[in-house]
Amino acid sequence: MRRALISVSDKRGIVEIAKELHELNIELISTGGTLKTLKEAGVPVIAIEEVTHFPEMLDGRVKTLHPAIHGGLLFKRDDENHREAIIAHDIVPIDFVIVNLYPFVQTVKKAGCTFEQAIENIDIGGPSMLRSAAKNHAGVTVICDLSDAKEMIGQIREKGDTSLEFRRQMAAKVFRLTAAYDAMIAQYLMEEDFPEQITHTYTKVADLRYGENPHQKAAFYRTAFREPDSLADCDQLQGKAMSFNNIQDASASLAILREFDAPCCVAVKHTNPCGVGIGDTLDVAWQKAYQADPVSIFGGIVAFNGEVNETIAQGLSELFLEVILAPKFSLKALEILSVKKNVRILVTDPDFEKKFDMTCARVSGGLLVQTTDDIEIKKEDCKVVCGAVNDSDWDDLLFGEKVCKHVKSNAIVLVKDGMTVGIGAGQSNRVGAAKIACEQAGEKAIGAVMASDAFFPMPDTVELAARFGIKAIIQPGGSIKDDLSIEACKKHDIAMVLTGVRHFKHG
């Protein structure tokens, strides 16, 4: 008689699976709560102690870590030495293993979870059984996801056993699971920013129609632990499924929103902001973001940090947009936007944190990891090296500095009265980025302020700014030719503010 070991934390559906295995003349052995569940359901089952001849101990921490279990799992069916060893030690082979693990991540996510509770929910015996069975998948079928049990039972009914191909697929799934499980525990315990080894684990949320382009395949995965800018935690109320590019743009918009406490609206295109506005009300912020660049917003993403009302929704409905994000939409707003059936409406977390962690970039042969650029520059951190800066100028300068850090470098942002009026992104030289921003602003550049993500290597950007009527500039400083740019500002009566902080954004 063949034997199956069943030990599951999540017991939904396990009774039905056990009954079918019993009907197939497969002997069942089980542990703890699973044993109790099966017995109460009237399923014939053998307690693990009857196999190991050793009681569960240490509050259940030790029950399956025994040669009678792992010998039965690891025994190679075609190895005569193995056969002799299990006969000599009276070990019965185990042919099927059905195990799912203690819910470690679900436990630590619960409010009030203590460190001790987290540690007790680290499964030891479960991963050990899964790994033993997966290693010996030539002769053992291992199931770590109960949804796969139906296929296993179907193959046993039809062929008398599972196929090697199926067993190999299940073994691979086990090693993915146990690797992810260990990675989540390591992440929970990790205190260093940059440990000697780093392992990230993600769970698939959805297959996407395609990647950045139609010929590329893609999928969306979420992190194990919640992050403050997680699109995976958004609720989609209407519209088509999010695309690869939608997700990247939406994530960029949320990152910009988190810079501001005041009512804010952000329009994003190709991960760069094309319009950002703040105001006393969200209606004002929306109008500023739209007026910042009414051309580029077409086909873009618009995000808000407050409730979208009827008035805003009416304006949005008159545009072609891909995605609209906000922590809340009024019922009337949703009614208006429902006419645009394809536009994706996402509800974000209204209580998002401003805490940022690490950012990663995949490169050929490796991974770049860095702390997030979350530094907040304040007025007292800055140095006015020439000219006079009034309160409204300071508001616009600091606003521009915040937006600039989210624009691909080289980056120049022009701001006037709490709204962007020109953005130059991703240029190979700084004066080129400034030229784009100034030409985009046109007459709006007169009396605007300019923010730069890095220093001016020469005074040509200041000269350009003067021709367009810029009245103040904020930039990190640090060039060996800073004096030339400062002298150019004095010449054209432009105030210059140095922050000492660079904001390169290459990817």
C-alpha positions as CSV (number, residue, x, y, z in Angstrom):
1,M,0.0,0.0,0.0
2,R,1.3,3.4,-0.9
3,R,1.4,6.2,1.7
4,A,0.6,9.9,1.8
5,L,1.8,12.4,4.4
6,I,-0.7,15.3,4.9
7,S,0.2,18.3,7.2
8,V,-1.4,21.6,6.3
9,S,-1.8,24.9,8.0
10,D,-4.6,26.1,5.7
11,K,-7.1,23.2,5.8
12,R,-9.6,24.4,3.3
13,G,-10.4,21.5,1.0
14,I,-8.1,19.0,2.7
15,V,-10.9,16.6,3.9
16,E,-12.2,16.1,0.3
17,I,-8.6,15.5,-1.0
18,A,-7.9,13.0,1.8
19,K,-11.1,11.1,1.1
20,E,-10.2,10.8,-2.5
21,L,-6.8,9.5,-1.7
22,H,-8.3,7.0,0.7
23,E,-10.6,5.8,-2.0
24,L,-7.5,5.2,-4.2
25,N,-6.2,2.8,-1.5
26,I,-3.5,5.2,-0.3
27,E,-2.7,5.1,3.4
28,L,-2.7,8.5,5.1
29,I,-0.5,9.8,7.9
30,S,-0.9,13.2,9.5
31,T,0.0,15.5,12.3
32,G,-1.5,17.8,14.9
33,G,-4.5,19.9,13.8
34,T,-4.7,18.2,10.4
35,L,-4.9,14.8,12.0
36,K,-7.7,16.0,14.2
37,T,-9.6,17.5,11.2
38,L,-9.4,14.3,9.2
39,K,-10.4,12.1,12.1
40,E,-13.4,14.3,12.9
41,A,-14.4,14.0,9.2
42,G,-14.2,10.2,9.5
43,V,-11.2,9.8,7.3
44,P,-8.9,6.8,8.3
45,V,-5.6,8.3,9.2
46,I,-2.5,7.3,11.1
47,A,-0.9,9.7,13.7
48,I,2.7,10.7,13.0
49,E,3.7,9.3,16.4
50,E,2.7,5.8,15.2
51,V,5.2,6.2,12.4
52,T,8.1,7.8,14.4
53,H,7.4,6.0,17.7
54,F,8.3,9.4,19.2
55,P,5.8,11.9,20.7
56,E,5.5,15.5,19.5
57,M,7.5,17.7,21.8
58,L,8.6,21.3,22.5
59,D,5.0,22.6,21.9
60,G,4.8,20.9,18.5
61,R,8.2,22.3,17.3
62,V,9.4,18.8,16.8
63,K,7.2,16.1,15.3
64,T,8.2,15.3,11.7
65,L,12.0,15.9,12.0
66,H,12.7,12.2,12.3
67,P,14.5,9.5,10.1
68,A,11.2,7.5,9.9
69,I,9.8,10.5,8.0
70,H,12.7,11.8,6.0
71,G,14.0,8.3,5.3
72,G,10.6,7.5,3.8
73,L,10.8,10.7,1.7
74,L,14.4,10.5,0.5
75,F,14.6,6.8,-0.2
76,K,15.7,6.3,-3.8
77,R,13.4,3.5,-5.2
78,D,16.0,2.2,-7.7
79,D,19.0,2.1,-5.2
80,E,19.6,-1.3,-3.6
81,N,21.6,0.2,-0.8
82,H,18.7,2.6,0.0
83,R,16.3,-0.3,-0.1
84,E,18.4,-2.4,2.3
85,A,18.7,0.6,4.7
86,I,15.0,1.3,5.0
87,I,14.2,-2.4,5.5
88,A,16.9,-2.6,8.2
89,H,15.4,0.4,10.0
90,D,11.8,-0.6,9.4
91,I,11.1,2.6,7.5
92,V,8.0,2.7,5.2
93,P,8.3,4.8,2.0
94,I,6.2,7.9,1.6
95,D,4.9,8.4,-1.9
96,F,2.8,11.5,-1.7
97,V,3.3,14.7,0.4
98,I,0.7,17.4,0.8
99,V,2.0,20.3,2.9
100,N,1.3,24.0,3.2
101,L,3.2,26.3,5.5
102,Y,2.6,28.3,8.6
103,P,1.3,31.8,7.5
104,F,4.4,33.8,8.4
105,V,3.7,36.9,6.3
106,Q,0.0,36.9,7.2
107,T,0.9,36.7,10.9
108,V,3.5,39.6,10.8
109,K,1.1,41.8,8.9
110,K,-1.5,41.6,11.7
111,A,-1.8,44.6,13.9
112,G,-0.1,44.1,17.2
113,C,2.0,41.1,16.1
114,T,4.9,40.6,18.5
115,F,8.3,39.5,17.6
116,E,7.8,36.3,19.6
117,Q,4.6,35.5,17.6
118,A,6.4,36.1,14.4
119,I,9.2,33.7,15.3
120,E,6.7,31.0,16.4
121,N,5.1,31.2,12.9
122,I,8.4,30.3,11.2
123,D,7.7,26.8,9.8
124,I,10.6,24.3,10.2
125,G,9.1,20.8,9.7
126,G,6.9,21.9,6.7
127,P,9.7,23.2,4.5
128,S,11.9,20.3,5.5
129,M,9.3,17.7,4.3
130,L,8.6,19.7,1.2
131,R,12.3,19.9,0.3
132,S,13.0,16.3,1.0
133,A,10.0,15.2,-1.2
134,A,10.9,17.7,-3.9
135,K,14.5,16.5,-4.0
136,N,13.3,12.9,-4.5
137,H,10.6,13.8,-7.0
138,A,11.8,10.9,-9.1
139,G,9.7,8.7,-6.8
140,V,7.7,11.2,-4.6
141,T,4.8,13.5,-5.6
142,V,4.8,16.7,-3.6
143,I,2.0,19.2,-3.4
144,C,2.5,22.6,-1.7
145,D,-0.6,24.2,-3.3
146,L,-3.9,22.4,-2.7
147,S,-5.2,23.6,-6.1
148,D,-2.7,21.1,-7.7
149,A,-4.2,18.1,-5.8
150,K,-7.0,17.7,-8.4
151,E,-4.4,17.1,-11.2
152,M,-2.5,14.7,-9.0
153,I,-5.6,12.7,-8.1
154,G,-6.8,12.7,-11.7
155,Q,-3.5,11.2,-12.9
156,I,-3.5,8.5,-10.2
157,R,-7.1,7.5,-11.2
158,E,-6.2,7.4,-14.9
159,K,-2.6,6.0,-14.9
160,G,-2.2,4.6,-11.4
161,D,0.5,7.2,-10.6
162,T,1.6,10.7,-11.5
163,S,3.9,11.4,-14.4
164,L,7.5,12.4,-13.9
165,E,6.8,15.6,-15.7
166,F,4.1,16.5,-13.2
167,R,6.3,15.6,-10.3
168,R,9.1,17.7,-11.6
169,Q,6.8,20.7,-12.0
170,M,5.6,20.3,-8.5
171,A,9.1,20.0,-7.2
172,A,10.1,23.2,-8.9
173,K,7.0,24.9,-7.4
174,V,8.1,23.7,-3.9
175,F,11.6,25.1,-4.2
176,R,10.1,28.5,-5.4
177,L,7.8,28.4,-2.4
178,T,10.5,27.5,0.2
179,A,13.0,30.0,-1.3
180,A,10.4,32.8,-1.1
181,Y,9.3,31.7,2.4
182,D,12.9,31.9,3.7
183,A,13.4,35.2,1.8
184,M,10.4,36.8,3.6
185,I,11.7,35.7,7.0
186,A,15.2,37.0,6.2
187,Q,13.6,40.3,5.1
188,Y,11.6,40.6,8.3
189,L,14.7,40.0,10.4
190,M,17.1,42.1,8.3
191,E,18.4,45.2,10.0
192,E,21.2,46.1,7.6
193,D,20.7,48.3,4.6
194,F,23.1,46.3,2.5
195,P,23.7,42.8,3.8
196,E,26.2,40.4,2.2
197,Q,23.3,38.7,0.3
198,I,19.9,40.0,-0.6
199,T,17.0,38.0,-1.8
200,H,13.7,39.6,-3.0
201,T,10.6,37.6,-3.4
202,Y,7.5,38.6,-5.3
203,T,4.1,37.0,-6.0
204,K,2.4,37.3,-9.3
205,V,-0.6,39.6,-9.4
206,A,-1.5,39.2,-13.1
207,D,-0.2,38.4,-16.5
208,L,-0.2,41.5,-18.7
209,R,-1.2,41.7,-22.3
210,Y,2.3,42.7,-23.2
211,G,5.3,44.7,-22.0
212,E,6.5,48.1,-23.0
213,N,5.9,47.0,-26.6
214,P,3.4,44.5,-28.1
215,H,6.2,42.0,-28.9
216,Q,7.3,41.8,-25.3
217,K,5.8,39.4,-22.7
218,A,5.1,40.8,-19.2
219,A,3.6,40.1,-15.8
220,F,3.0,42.2,-12.6
221,Y,4.4,40.9,-9.3
222,R,3.8,42.3,-5.8
223,T,6.2,42.4,-2.8
224,A,5.6,40.2,0.2
225,F,5.4,43.2,2.6
226,R,3.3,46.3,1.9
227,E,5.2,49.3,0.5
228,P,3.9,52.9,0.7
229,D,3.6,53.4,-3.0
230,S,2.1,49.9,-3.8
231,L,-0.1,49.8,-6.9
232,A,-0.8,46.2,-5.9
233,D,-2.9,47.5,-3.0
234,C,-5.0,49.8,-5.1
235,D,-8.7,48.9,-5.9
236,Q,-9.6,49.3,-9.6
237,L,-13.2,50.4,-10.0
238,Q,-13.5,50.4,-13.7
239,G,-11.6,50.3,-17.0
240,K,-9.4,47.9,-18.9
241,A,-6.7,45.9,-17.1
242,M,-3.6,47.9,-16.3
243,S,-0.8,47.6,-18.8
244,F,3.0,47.5,-18.2
245,N,3.4,51.2,-19.1
246,N,0.3,52.2,-17.1
247,I,1.7,50.6,-14.0
248,Q,5.1,52.3,-14.4
249,D,3.4,55.7,-15.0
250,A,1.0,55.3,-12.1
251,S,3.8,54.4,-9.8
252,A,5.7,57.5,-10.8
253,S,2.7,59.7,-10.2
254,L,2.2,58.3,-6.7
255,A,5.9,58.9,-5.9
256,I,5.5,62.6,-6.8
257,L,2.2,63.0,-4.8
258,R,4.0,61.8,-1.7
259,E,6.1,64.9,-1.8
260,F,3.2,67.2,-0.9
261,D,0.9,67.7,2.0
262,A,-1.1,70.4,0.2
263,P,-3.9,69.4,-2.3
264,C,-2.0,68.2,-5.3
265,C,-2.6,66.9,-8.8
266,V,0.0,65.2,-10.9
267,A,-0.1,64.4,-14.6
268,V,2.4,61.9,-15.9
269,K,3.5,60.7,-19.3
270,H,6.2,58.1,-19.9
271,T,7.1,58.2,-16.2
272,N,7.9,61.9,-16.3
273,P,5.6,64.5,-14.9
274,C,4.1,66.7,-17.6
275,G,2.1,68.9,-15.2
276,V,2.0,69.3,-11.4
277,G,-0.1,71.7,-9.4
278,I,-0.8,72.5,-5.8
279,G,-3.5,74.8,-4.3
280,D,-5.7,75.5,-1.4
281,T,-8.2,73.1,-2.9
282,L,-7.9,70.0,-5.2
283,D,-10.0,71.8,-7.8
284,V,-7.3,74.5,-8.0
285,A,-4.5,71.9,-8.1
286,W,-6.3,70.1,-10.9
287,Q,-6.7,73.2,-13.0
288,K,-3.0,74.1,-12.5
289,A,-1.8,70.6,-13.5
290,Y,-4.0,70.6,-16.6
291,Q,-3.0,74.1,-17.7
292,A,0.7,73.3,-17.1
293,D,0.7,71.2,-20.3
294,P,-2.8,70.6,-21.9
295,V,-1.1,68.9,-24.9
296,S,1.1,66.3,-23.2
297,I,-1.7,65.3,-20.7
298,F,-3.5,63.6,-23.6
299,G,-3.3,59.8,-23.1
300,G,-1.6,60.3,-19.8
301,I,-2.1,59.4,-16.1
302,V,-3.6,61.8,-13.6
303,A,-3.3,61.3,-9.8
304,F,-4.7,63.2,-6.9
305,N,-4.0,63.2,-3.1
306,G,-7.6,64.0,-2.2
307,E,-11.2,63.3,-3.2
308,V,-12.2,63.7,-6.9
309,N,-15.4,65.6,-6.9
310,E,-18.1,66.3,-9.6
311,T,-16.3,69.4,-11.0
312,I,-12.9,67.7,-11.4
313,A,-14.6,64.6,-12.9
314,Q,-16.3,66.7,-15.5
315,G,-12.9,68.1,-16.6
316,L,-11.3,64.7,-16.6
317,S,-14.2,63.3,-18.7
318,E,-13.4,65.8,-21.5
319,L,-9.9,64.3,-22.0
320,F,-8.5,61.1,-23.2
321,L,-6.7,59.6,-20.2
322,E,-5.4,56.1,-19.5
323,V,-5.6,56.1,-15.7
324,I,-7.0,58.3,-12.9
325,L,-5.9,57.6,-9.3
326,A,-7.2,59.1,-6.1
327,P,-7.8,58.0,-2.5
328,K,-11.5,58.7,-3.0
329,F,-14.1,59.6,-5.7
330,S,-17.5,61.1,-5.0
331,L,-20.5,59.1,-6.2
332,K,-21.3,61.8,-8.7
333,A,-17.7,61.8,-10.0
334,L,-17.8,58.1,-10.6
335,E,-21.1,58.4,-12.4
336,I,-19.6,61.1,-14.7
337,L,-16.4,59.0,-15.3
338,S,-18.3,55.8,-15.9
339,V,-19.2,57.1,-19.4
340,K,-15.5,56.6,-20.2
341,K,-15.6,52.9,-19.9
342,N,-12.0,52.2,-20.8
343,V,-10.4,54.7,-18.5
344,R,-8.9,52.9,-15.5
345,I,-10.0,54.3,-12.1
346,L,-7.9,53.3,-9.2
347,V,-8.5,54.0,-5.5
348,T,-5.2,54.5,-3.6
349,D,-4.5,54.2,0.1
350,P,-5.6,57.5,1.7
351,D,-3.2,56.9,4.6
352,F,-0.1,56.2,2.7
353,E,3.1,56.7,4.7
354,K,5.9,59.0,3.7
355,K,8.5,56.5,4.6
356,F,10.5,55.3,1.6
357,D,12.9,52.3,1.7
358,M,15.2,51.1,-1.0
359,T,15.1,51.3,-4.8
360,C,16.5,48.6,-7.1
361,A,17.6,48.5,-10.7
362,R,18.3,45.3,-12.7
363,V,21.5,45.6,-14.7
364,S,23.3,43.0,-16.8
365,G,24.7,40.5,-14.4
366,G,23.5,42.1,-11.2
367,L,21.3,44.4,-9.2
368,L,21.9,48.0,-8.1
369,V,20.3,48.8,-4.7
370,Q,20.2,52.2,-3.1
371,T,18.3,54.1,-0.4
372,T,15.4,56.1,-1.9
373,D,16.0,59.8,-2.7
374,D,13.5,61.0,0.0
375,I,15.5,63.9,1.4
376,E,13.3,67.0,1.9
377,I,15.0,70.3,1.4
378,K,13.7,73.2,3.5
379,K,14.3,76.9,3.3
380,E,16.8,76.9,6.2
381,D,18.9,74.2,4.4
382,C,19.4,76.5,1.4
383,K,21.9,79.3,0.7
384,V,20.9,82.4,-1.2
385,V,24.1,83.4,-3.1
386,C,22.7,86.3,-4.9
387,G,19.5,88.3,-5.3
388,A,16.4,88.6,-3.1
389,V,13.9,85.8,-2.6
390,N,10.4,86.6,-1.2
391,D,8.0,84.2,0.4
392,S,6.1,83.3,-2.8
393,D,9.4,82.7,-4.6
394,W,10.5,80.3,-1.8
395,D,7.3,78.4,-2.2
396,D,7.8,78.0,-5.9
397,L,11.5,77.2,-5.6
398,L,11.0,74.4,-3.1
399,F,8.0,73.1,-5.1
400,G,10.2,73.0,-8.2
401,E,13.0,71.3,-6.3
402,K,10.6,68.5,-5.2
403,V,9.2,67.9,-8.7
404,C,12.7,68.0,-10.2
405,K,13.8,64.9,-8.3
406,H,11.2,62.9,-10.2
407,V,12.1,64.1,-13.7
408,K,14.6,62.1,-15.7
409,S,18.0,63.8,-15.7
410,N,19.3,66.0,-17.0
411,A,16.2,67.8,-15.6
412,I,15.0,71.4,-15.5
413,V,11.6,72.4,-14.1
414,L,10.0,75.8,-14.4
415,V,7.4,76.8,-11.7
416,K,5.0,79.7,-11.4
417,D,2.4,80.2,-8.7
418,G,2.3,76.6,-7.5
419,M,2.3,74.9,-10.9
420,T,4.9,73.7,-13.4
421,V,4.9,75.7,-16.6
422,G,7.8,74.0,-18.3
423,I,9.7,70.7,-17.9
424,G,12.8,69.6,-19.7
425,A,13.6,65.9,-19.1
426,G,16.2,63.3,-20.0
427,Q,18.6,65.5,-22.0
428,S,22.2,64.8,-22.5
429,N,23.1,68.4,-21.6
430,R,21.6,70.8,-19.1
431,V,21.2,73.7,-21.3
432,G,19.2,71.5,-23.7
433,A,16.8,70.5,-21.0
434,A,16.5,74.2,-20.0
435,K,15.8,75.2,-23.6
436,I,12.9,72.6,-23.8
437,A,11.4,73.8,-20.5
438,C,11.6,77.5,-21.4
439,E,10.3,77.1,-24.9
440,Q,7.4,75.0,-23.5
441,A,6.6,77.7,-21.0
442,G,6.8,80.5,-23.5
443,E,5.4,83.7,-22.0
444,K,4.6,81.8,-18.8
445,A,8.4,81.7,-18.2
446,I,8.4,85.5,-17.5
447,G,8.5,85.7,-13.7
448,A,8.8,82.0,-13.2
449,V,11.5,80.2,-11.2
450,M,13.8,77.4,-12.4
451,A,14.8,74.2,-10.6
452,S,17.7,72.1,-11.7
453,D,18.5,68.5,-10.6
454,A,22.2,69.1,-10.7
455,F,24.8,72.0,-10.9
456,F,25.4,74.2,-13.9
457,P,28.8,73.3,-15.4
458,M,28.8,76.7,-17.1
459,P,26.7,79.9,-17.2
460,D,24.9,79.1,-20.5
461,T,21.8,77.9,-18.7
462,V,21.6,81.1,-16.7
463,E,22.0,83.1,-19.9
464,L,19.1,81.2,-21.5
465,A,17.0,81.7,-18.3
466,A,17.6,85.4,-18.5
467,R,16.3,85.6,-22.1
468,F,13.0,84.0,-21.1
469,G,12.5,86.1,-18.0
470,I,13.3,83.7,-15.2
471,K,13.6,85.5,-11.9
472,A,15.1,82.9,-9.6
473,I,17.0,79.6,-9.8
474,I,17.4,76.8,-7.3
475,Q,20.2,74.2,-7.9
476,P,22.6,72.1,-5.9
477,G,25.8,74.0,-6.7
478,G,29.2,72.3,-6.4
479,S,30.6,73.0,-9.9
480,I,34.1,74.4,-10.1
481,K,32.5,77.1,-12.2
482,D,29.7,78.1,-9.8
483,D,31.1,81.6,-9.6
484,L,30.5,82.1,-13.3
485,S,26.9,81.1,-13.0
486,I,26.5,83.3,-9.9
487,E,28.0,86.3,-11.7
488,A,25.7,85.7,-14.7
489,C,22.7,85.8,-12.2
490,K,23.9,89.0,-10.7
491,K,24.3,90.5,-14.2
492,H,20.7,89.6,-15.1
493,D,19.2,90.3,-11.7
494,I,18.3,86.7,-11.1
495,A,18.3,85.3,-7.6
496,M,20.2,82.0,-7.1
497,V,19.7,79.5,-4.3
498,L,22.0,76.6,-3.6
499,T,20.7,73.4,-1.9
500,G,23.9,71.3,-1.8
501,V,21.8,68.3,-2.8
502,R,21.8,66.7,-6.2
503,H,18.8,64.8,-7.6
504,F,19.9,62.7,-10.5
505,K,17.3,60.2,-11.8
506,H,18.7,58.0,-14.5
507,G,16.1,55.3,-14.7
